[in-house]
Amino acid sequence: MTEPIRFYHRNAIREIKDAPVTRTVLQYLREDVHCTGTKEGCAEGDCGACTVVLGERNAAGGVDFKTVNACIQFVPTLDGKALFTVEDLRQPDGSLHPVQEAMVECHGSQCGFCTPGFVMSMWSLYEKHGHEHSCANKTVPSRDTISNALTGNLCRCTGYRPIVDAAVRMFEAPPPKAPVNVEALAATLAKLERTDTFHYQHAGQQFDAPRTVAALAKIKEAEPATRILAGSTDIGLWVTKMMRELGNIVYIGQIAEFQKLETNDDWIEIGAGVSVEKAYTEIIKQYPELFEMQQRFASLPIRNAGTLGGNIANGSPIGDSMPGLIALGAHVIVRGGEIEREMPLEDLYLAYQKKDMAEHEFVVGLKVPTRTGVRKNFQFRTYKLSKRFDSDISAVCAAFSFIADGDVIREPRIAFGGMAATSKRATHAEAVLRDAEWHEATAQAAMIALGNDYAPLSDMRATSNYRLEAAKNTLYRFWLETRPNNPLPKSALDVRAVAAACAPAGANV
């Protein structure tokens, strides 16, 4: 029996019974309820003009707010959540919210098309940093934190500086006259929670949102072709850009077991439904070398919606998470029916878009080794080469690791994305490094060996020659940063840091 989609929007619980399964949240807002403040720009989650904020009840009984791209989120995934758009910021007396007021004061809006998206990203940050409390409890984020929160929003009028100025100014303004009542919202969302699989159907297409892994396994066993949907950051484009029919869909976003995120003595255990943002935040506690990769992994709204399990299951040859995880020795857990299997992550990928998974199997989670015991001498780096620093697809993504036994290399692991049909280890280069002394000659020999590991393709992002030379250069940089004598700090090798250090005072780099 089909059930209506229920969610909180515009101060009331809404029910939808007749929307197509793949109708986007953006279409619902603009066409169905005429909330046209949310704009359509790219329809693929890149420009941020459609940014909205979702509220979800957390395990502590509160509400977590996160920005997402409305253009690639499907309406049935709203079930049990709260949806906020720029229209919700209007105060009861018609005045502007402090976020909007700051944009006016700092001249952060020019043509105005992107402004609602920026405002919603800023509002999410505003809600996160305790604006409604006394000045003593206020925590104003740094400009770097603000810039990172705005990576999913593009301004074609080049107004970034005044927009960041506005994000700083909004914390100095008096609090809103009618702030979100989080306790009341949490109580409302609690009433919308379901205890069993949510089933929705329209025009013969089914959408199921199970609450347990066992229920998901039964759905996939009964109909293996059912499409698994997680963050919709890739599948959403199949609909908006490729006009594909997805068939029946099973959504994993309501499975509590998939939200597991725990660190014990040996492993960081990450459920398949944990967002990329949360997963990286936990892994970085053990491996701070991944901090820049987290920042450069798409944009914050994409990291909020997309899941690490989904990125792994998708298995794109240019997926940014796989090289680093492979270099760390991560394992993936898959399940089909009642049977679970665990394997090294690199063994999951057999060929382009081909994985060691039967059609009814799915990714349950990931295990990343902790940095304990022998890993106290663990050397690890990741590097991403792309045309933009923020929110861009890699031409080459590299990851290197080994255990330093004095000057000797133990257990080297090298993995690249963008160099082959899958994320792939460099076995020839690893063989050169294994049990060798970590000298420049060793690094150069391993660089030459990379030519035996990869024969990359040329495409719109890079030529084959560029990719191979860039891969070699990342390995040389790894040597410079980890050599036993006089290792260079990141600041001495990072292009942005060097450019900033060499720029005249006051220059914008």
Phi and psi in degrees as a GROMACS rama.xvg file:
@    title "Ramachandran Plot"
@    xaxis  label "Phi"
@    yaxis  label "Psi"
@TYPE xy
-76.7193  147.928  THR-2
-121.856  153.869  GLU-3
-74.2387  152.609  PRO-4
-77.5877  127.395  ILE-5
-122.44  128.211  ARG-6
-156.011  166.45  PHE-7
-98.0832  126.555  TYR-8
-156.832  135.197  HIS-9
55.1421  47.5957  ARG-10
67.6904  22.6006  ASN-11
-154.472  160.062  ALA-12
-82.9902  126.267  ILE-13
-105.424  148.147  ARG-14
-126.588  133.04  GLU-15
-124.715  129.762  ILE-16
-120.03  -16.2401  LYS-17
-127.783  23.8251  ASP-18
-90.0708  142.428  ALA-19
-56.5135  149.553  PRO-20
-57.6732  -35.4044  VAL-21
-102.358  19.6089  THR-22
-67.0331  132.581  ARG-23
-83.3352  158.411  THR-24
-61.4377  -35.3792  VAL-25
-63.3143  -43.6068  LEU-26
-62.2679  -42.1389  GLN-27
-59.0075  -46.7344  TYR-28
-65.1411  -50.2007  LEU-29
-78.3093  -40.0784  ARG-30
-96.4867  -32.6197  GLU-31
-92.9145  -44.672  ASP-32
-114.396  4.20874  VAL-33
57.2823  36.707  HIS-34
-89.5495  81.6368  CYS-35
-89.4326  6.79116  THR-36
-63.3995  -33.7517  GLY-37
-75.6502  123.827  THR-38
-102.252  159.028  LYS-39
-107.331  122.693  GLU-40
-114.561  -77.2393  GLY-41
-96.1389  -22.9216  CYS-42
59.2713  30.0291  ALA-43
-146.116  13.5647  GLU-44
80.2383  22.1647  GLY-45
-104.502  -38.7252  ASP-46
-90.3603  -25.9012  CYS-47
84.1073  1.83839  GLY-48
-63.752  -23.212  ALA-49
-99.4601  14.8139  CYS-50
-59.6769  129.092  THR-51
-128.9  173.276  VAL-52
-119.774  131.777  VAL-53
-104.557  141.064  LEU-54
-111.777  128.903  GLY-55
-128.848  137.135  GLU-56
-69.7371  131.23  ARG-57
-99.3845  177.059  ASN-58
-64.7288  -25.3102  ALA-59
-83.1065  -2.01771  ALA-60
90.7906  1.20859  GLY-61
-94.1284  -159.689  GLY-62
-130.344  130.725  VAL-63
-98.797  132.915  ASP-64
-106.916  137.258  PHE-65
-147.202  143.68  LYS-66
-81.2287  140.748  THR-67
-142.178  166.647  VAL-68
-93.3398  113.823  ASN-69
-65.3969  -22.1924  ALA-70
-71.0134  -20.0909  CYS-71
-122.072  8.11918  ILE-72
-97.5087  135.901  GLN-73
-90.0126  142.815  PHE-74
-55.252  -41.8491  VAL-75
-60.2622  -21.9652  PRO-76
-73.3322  -8.97002  THR-77
-75.7949  -14.0588  LEU-78
-52.8825  123.718  ASP-79
84.7853  3.18168  GLY-80
-114.267  174.525  LYS-81
-112.235  140.118  ALA-82
-118.343  126.791  LEU-83
-122.439  135.707  PHE-84
-127.161  177.874  THR-85
-61.5625  -25.9028  VAL-86
-63.9969  -26.0596  GLU-87
-76.5579  -9.42542  ASP-88
-83.8198  -14.4056  LEU-89
-60.5691  129.31  ARG-90
-79.7063  158.068  GLN-91
-54.7946  -32.6539  PRO-92
-89.1882  8.05954  ASP-93
88.3951  -1.54091  GLY-94
-77.6407  166.732  SER-95
-78.7741  151.792  LEU-96
-72.331  152.37  HIS-97
-53.1984  -31.7167  PRO-98
-63.3903  -45.9146  VAL-99
-69.3682  -40.0358  GLN-100
-59.9884  -40.4019  GLU-101
-65.6152  -36.9872  ALA-102
-63.1925  -38.2143  MET-103
-67.7831  -47.9182  VAL-104
-63.8471  -34.4377  GLU-105
-96.1502  6.36061  CYS-106
56.1316  44.476  HIS-107
-82.4349  -7.65266  GLY-108
-113.606  129.426  SER-109
-113.609  -89.4455  GLN-110
-69.64  -26.3162  CYS-111
92.3059  -11.3099  GLY-112
-65.263  -40.5902  PHE-113
-84.6937  -12.2456  CYS-114
-57.1445  -46.0391  THR-115
-58.4345  -36.7991  PRO-116
-66.4676  -44.2155  GLY-117
-60.529  -44.1931  PHE-118
-59.6239  -40.41  VAL-119
-70.2915  -36.21  MET-120
-64.7767  -39.8278  SER-121
-67.5872  -39.5522  MET-122
-63.7881  -40.0371  TRP-123
-61.0616  -42.4198  SER-124
-65.2572  -39.7707  LEU-125
-61.2243  -43.5946  TYR-126
-65.4139  -31.6046  GLU-127
-73.2385  -26.3016  LYS-128
-106.915  31.6479  HIS-129
64.4362  40.6145  GLY-130
-62.5674  -31.3271  HIS-131
-80.6406  -5.66145  GLU-132
-91.6844  -178.91  HIS-133
-67.1673  163.118  SER-134
-58.5573  -29.8033  CYS-135
-66.3977  -26.1683  ALA-136
-97.6676  -2.08037  ASN-137
-72.7042  136.181  LYS-138
-121.059  106.75  THR-139
-89.2841  121.278  VAL-140
-69.0307  157.236  PRO-141
-72.1571  166.013  SER-142
-63.8049  -33.1539  ARG-143
-64.6694  -42.1554  ASP-144
-63.5804  -41.6334  THR-145
-61.9765  -46.7766  ILE-146
-60.9244  -39.8709  SER-147
-64.3754  -37.2137  ASN-148
-67.746  -21.349  ALA-149
-102.737  11.0422  LEU-150
-63.9638  -21.7097  THR-151
-88.6991  5.29207  GLY-152
-119.811  123.528  ASN-153
-103.463  137.254  LEU-154
-117.156  114.003  CYS-155
-82.418  -6.11117  ARG-156
-93.1753  6.35841  CYS-157
55.665  48.4439  THR-158
-101.645  29.4704  GLY-159
-63.8091  -41.8406  TYR-160
-61.577  -50.1377  ARG-161
-65.201  -27.1005  PRO-162
-68.7352  -43.4279  ILE-163
-64.8714  -38.5273  VAL-164
-57.8653  -41.3218  ASP-165
-65.6636  -36.7078  ALA-166
-66.5576  -29.6206  ALA-167
-74.5715  -44.4108  VAL-168
-63.667  -33.142  ARG-169
-62.0352  -25.1259  MET-170
-79.7389  -14.4827  PHE-171
-88.1914  -16.3116  GLU-172
-77.936  158.924  ALA-173
-59.8593  150.076  PRO-174
-64.0056  161.136  PRO-175
-63.1744  151.793  PRO-176
-69.8007  -26.7491  LYS-177
-134.662  75.4955  ALA-178
-67.1649  160.989  PRO-179
-62.5016  128.027  VAL-180
-84.2983  95.8723  ASN-181
-65.0627  -38.7414  VAL-182
-63.7166  -44.5076  GLU-183
-65.8616  -38.9256  ALA-184
-64.3929  -42.8099  LEU-185
-60.3456  -40.2546  ALA-186
-65.0214  -38.9988  ALA-187
-65.5453  -44.7175  THR-188
-65.7983  -31.6213  LEU-189
-62.1963  -34.6456  ALA-190
-69.5838  -23.3094  LYS-191
-88.7633  -9.25458  LEU-192
-64.874  139.917  GLU-193
-108.224  150.972  ARG-194
-102.042  -11.9409  THR-195
-132.372  175.156  ASP-196
-55.7008  128.025  THR-197
-83.6909  124.42  PHE-198
-118.337  123.274  HIS-199
-129.163  143.474  TYR-200
-142.549  141.119  GLN-201
-150.723  127.627  HIS-202
52.4893  38.867  ALA-203
84.3603  -7.80507  GLY-204
-96.4974  134.878  GLN-205
-108.768  147.24  GLN-206
-131.44  117.619  PHE-207
-117.762  137.913  ASP-208
-125.329  86.9937  ALA-209
-68.6156  162.167  PRO-210
-104.861  -9.28625  ARG-211
-135.157  157.352  THR-212
-65.6234  -37.3848  VAL-213
-60.3929  -41.118  ALA-214
-66.0351  -39.0966  ALA-215
-62.292  -43.0664  LEU-216
-60.7086  -39.3454  ALA-217
-66.6137  -40.6884  LYS-218
-62.9153  -44.3018  ILE-219
-70.8615  -31.7892  LYS-220
-68.3358  -41.7006  GLU-221
-70.0029  -36.5071  ALA-222
-141.979  84.4584  GLU-223
-57.1792  -27.5259  PRO-224
-76.8522  -6.69834  ALA-225
-56.2135  130.104  THR-226
-79.0084  126.444  ARG-227
-84.3775  129.589  ILE-228
-117.281  129.131  LEU-229
-116.374  -94.8218  ALA-230
-90.16  -8.71469  GLY-231
66.2223  12.7608  SER-232
-75.5517  -15.5277  THR-233
-112.88  -49.1534  ASP-234
-62.7989  -31.7962  ILE-235
-57.6013  -36.4677  GLY-236
-71.6341  -25.7052  LEU-237
-60.5795  -31.1216  TRP-238
-87.1709  -49.8652  VAL-239
-76.067  -27.2692  THR-240
-109.183  -37.7209  LYS-241
-100.756  -8.20265  MET-242
55.2415  37.2473  MET-243
-82.1415  148.014  ARG-244
-88.6139  127.317  GLU-245
-93.5863  -11.5205  LEU-246
71.4896  -155.961  GLY-247
-73.5823  146.493  ASN-248
-124.55  139.072  ILE-249
-120.851  123.675  VAL-250
-100.371  127.738  TYR-251
-97.8251  3.96049  ILE-252
-69.4255  -9.12251  GLY-253
-111.106  12.7021  GLN-254
-91.1431  109.929  ILE-255
-60.6939  -37.2558  ALA-256
-62.0826  -29.2805  GLU-257
-76.7025  -6.31864  PHE-258
-94.3815  8.50281  GLN-259
-61.1175  130.527  LYS-260
-148.093  93.9875  LEU-261
-134.943  146.155  GLU-262
-121.019  123.151  THR-263
-115.315  -164.335  ASN-264
-62.9996  -33.775  ASP-265
-108.024  -31.027  ASP-266
-137.445  149.429  TRP-267
-96.847  114.501  ILE-268
-101.429  123.021  GLU-269
-125.505  117.908  ILE-270
-69.8646  157.144  GLY-271
-64.9989  -19.084  ALA-272
-96.4152  0.779024  GLY-273
-72.0625  132.768  VAL-274
-64.8036  156.394  SER-275
-57.2532  -41.7465  VAL-276
-62.2853  -48.3066  GLU-277
-67.4262  -40.3489  LYS-278
-63.0543  -47.764  ALA-279
-64.083  -38.443  TYR-280
-58.8012  -39.2594  THR-281
-72.9595  -43.0541  GLU-282
-64.3831  -36.0222  ILE-283
-64.4705  -24.1648  ILE-284
-60.3488  -31.8127  LYS-285
-93.9573  -34.7665  GLN-286
-129.169  79.6515  TYR-287
-62.0596  -13.9772  PRO-288
-61.9896  -15.1667  GLU-289
-90.6559  2.48106  LEU-290
-59.8203  -46.9663  PHE-291
-65.9738  -36.2143  GLU-292
-62.8076  -37.8697  MET-293
-60.9228  -45.9095  GLN-294
-61.7033  -34.8573  GLN-295
-95.9584  -1.03852  ARG-296
-77.7613  95.9694  PHE-297
54.8836  -137.208  ALA-298
-123.975  170.219  SER-299
-60.5064  -45.1311  LEU-300
-59.7036  -35.2497  PRO-301
-70.237  -41.9879  ILE-302
-66.8282  -30.0574  ARG-303
-69.001  -36.9138  ASN-304
-90.0157  -46.6317  ALA-305
-67.922  149.698  GLY-306
-110.219  149.518  THR-307
-65.1494  -37.8474  LEU-308
-61.6025  -38.4433  GLY-309
-67.9161  -39.3618  GLY-310
-62.2241  -39.5527  ASN-311
-69.6598  -45.0753  ILE-312
-66.1683  -34.1353  ALA-313
-64.35  -40.7238  ASN-314
66.6297  32.0304  GLY-315
-63.0903  140.477  SER-316
-65.5283  -15.3225  PRO-317
-112.621  19.3576  ILE-318
-68.1001  130.599  GLY-319
-78.7375  -19.454  ASP-320
-79.5739  -32.3971  SER-321
-64.2601  -46.9351  MET-322
-56.0884  -47.3235  PRO-323
-63.1792  -42.3215  GLY-324
-66.4791  -39.0669  LEU-325
-64.1624  -42.8083  ILE-326
-63.973  -27.2535  ALA-327
-81.5356  -9.43208  LEU-328
82.1534  32.0575  GLY-329
-68.6197  152.138  ALA-330
-115.605  149.276  HIS-331
-115.458  144.502  VAL-332
-114.065  126.483  ILE-333
-119.955  156.251  VAL-334
-138.609  143.457  ARG-335
-140.205  118.565  GLY-336
64.3414  -123.515  GLY-337
-97.7532  -0.415086  GLU-338
-102.666  127.898  ILE-339
-109.915  144.185  GLU-340
-129.333  146.842  ARG-341
-124.187  137.406  GLU-342
-150.065  156.94  MET-343
-56.933  141.474  PRO-344
-56.1437  -40.2933  LEU-345
-63.3778  -23.7586  GLU-346
-76.9073  -11.8926  ASP-347
-69.7221  -29.9435  LEU-348
-99.0654  118.4  TYR-349
-99.6385  -41.1902  LEU-350
-163.077  -177.994  ALA-351
-56.7393  121.377  TYR-352
55.5485  23.4624  GLN-353
-124.541  125.946  LYS-354
-125.886  159.927  LYS-355
-79.1977  63.8436  ASP-356
-144.178  132.595  MET-357
-73.0234  163.733  ALA-358
-62.4475  -28.8138  GLU-359
-88.9101  -3.97821  HIS-360
-86.5803  159.165  GLU-361
-149.572  159.838  PHE-362
-76.508  127.551  VAL-363
-93.2235  -39.3302  VAL-364
178.723  -173.378  GLY-365
-134.929  146.492  LEU-366
-125.066  122.272  LYS-367
-112.562  126.269  VAL-368
-58.7433  141.688  PRO-369
-80.2363  164.208  THR-370
-93.9187  69.6793  ARG-371
-126.853  169.022  THR-372
57.9908  -122.344  GLY-373
-62.9558  -21.3009  VAL-374
-76.7856  4.78544  ARG-375
-65.0333  -23.3014  LYS-376
-104.737  28.3574  ASN-377
-82.2083  125.482  PHE-378
-105.248  129.532  GLN-379
-150.79  135.513  PHE-380
-147.642  151.65  ARG-381
-129.315  148.999  THR-382
-139.183  136.982  TYR-383
-121.532  127.381  LYS-384
-111.513  119.239  LEU-385
-151.168  168.676  SER-386
-76.1393  -26.2457  LYS-387
-119.55  153.574  ARG-388
-72.3887  -46.6097  PHE-389
-98.2607  143.689  ASP-390
51.2709  55.0335  SER-391
-139.354  156.809  ASP-392
-85.6005  139.492  ILE-393
-69.1611  143.031  SER-394
-83.8603  -41.8269  ALA-395
-141.734  135.02  VAL-396
-126.117  123.009  CYS-397
-121.041  148.679  ALA-398
-145.927  135.296  ALA-399
-134.135  144.828  PHE-400
-154.596  153.621  SER-401
-164.09  166.373  PHE-402
-102.095  125.235  ILE-403
-85.2684  115.844  ALA-404
-108.008  82.2161  ASP-405
67.5274  -122.396  GLY-406
-94.8239  3.48777  ASP-407
-99.4811  141.562  VAL-408
-89.8996  126.17  ILE-409
-119.39  142.452  ARG-410
50.4433  54.4401  GLU-411
-68.9488  142.637  PRO-412
-137.075  124.894  ARG-413
-127.411  130.704  ILE-414
-139.855  143.847  ALA-415
-130.395  146.497  PHE-416
-111.443  151.705  GLY-417
82.2921  2.44424  GLY-418
-109.982  -10.2795  MET-419
-155.37  -175.64  ALA-420
-71.4132  -15.2715  ALA-421
-140.172  168.372  THR-422
-66.2327  125.653  SER-423
-139.412  140.146  LYS-424
-76.128  150.428  ARG-425
-97.1112  83.8286  ALA-426
-67.6156  -35.2054  THR-427
-68.1726  -44.5499  HIS-428
-65.9552  -37.8227  ALA-429
-61.36  -39.2341  GLU-430
-63.623  -35.9575  ALA-431
-65.3314  -38.6075  VAL-432
-79.5874  -30.3319  LEU-433
-58.3389  122.209  ARG-434
63.2631  18.3478  ASP-435
-96.9825  161.32  ALA-436
-78.6652  141.309  GLU-437
-84.353  80.5581  TRP-438
-113.695  167.328  HIS-439
-60.8161  -38.3608  GLU-440
-62.8801  -36.8285  ALA-441
-64.1513  -45.0427  THR-442
-61.4597  -42.2458  ALA-443
-67.577  -35.7789  GLN-444
-66.3081  -38.7367  ALA-445
-67.6223  -35.1662  ALA-446
-61.1476  -42.9517  MET-447
-64.0148  -38.8332  ILE-448
-65.1832  -23.5954  ALA-449
-58.9809  -27.8216  LEU-450
-64.1303  -22.743  GLY-451
-87.9976  -15.0617  ASN-452
-90.3781  -30.5182  ASP-453
-136.288  143.837  TYR-454
-132.634  74.7683  ALA-455
-66.3755  158.932  PRO-456
-87.8076  161.534  LEU-457
-98.7663  137.393  SER-458
-150.404  -164.84  ASP-459
-67.3409  -17.9638  MET-460
-91.7284  -30.5157  ARG-461
-170.266  155.84  ALA-462
-84.7744  165.862  THR-463
-60.2952  -44.9135  SER-464
-63.0168  -41.9146  ASN-465
-60.5209  -46.1747  TYR-466
-60.5493  -43.4246  ARG-467
-68.1054  -42.7558  LEU-468
-65.9612  -39.445  GLU-469
-64.6357  -38.8215  ALA-470
-61.9914  -43.8666  ALA-471
-62.1389  -41.0636  LYS-472
-67.3378  -33.8249  ASN-473
-66.5856  -35.6028  THR-474
-65.8505  -38.5708  LEU-475
-66.7156  -39.3742  TYR-476
-62.7031  -39.5509  ARG-477
-58.2986  -40.9234  PHE-478
-63.8336  -43.5944  TRP-479
-60.5519  -35.6741  LEU-480
-81.983  -20.7174  GLU-481
-123.332  5.79466  THR-482
-61.3758  148.911  ARG-483
-61.5817  -33.5686  PRO-484
-111.833  126.59  ASN-485
53.2666  53.9764  ASN-486
-63.9334  141.134  PRO-487
-86.0738  139.422  LEU-488
-72.7581  159.965  PRO-489
-56.3455  -36.0919  LYS-490
-63.8176  -23.2771  SER-491
-82.5983  -13.3529  ALA-492
-119.76  -19.9437  LEU-493
-74.0704  126.434  ASP-494
-60.2262  -43.4515  VAL-495
-65.603  -41.6826  ARG-496
-66.8539  -41.9633  ALA-497
-64.8161  -43.3183  VAL-498
-62.0277  -41.393  ALA-499
-65.1405  -38.4353  ALA-500
-69.3081  -31.8429  ALA-501
-89.6268  -12.0984  CYS-502
-73.2891  149.316  ALA-503
-62.199  154.51  PRO-504
-58.217  132.001  ALA-505
87.3226  -5.79026  GLY-506
-71.8777  147.265  ALA-507
-97.059  107.739  ASN-508
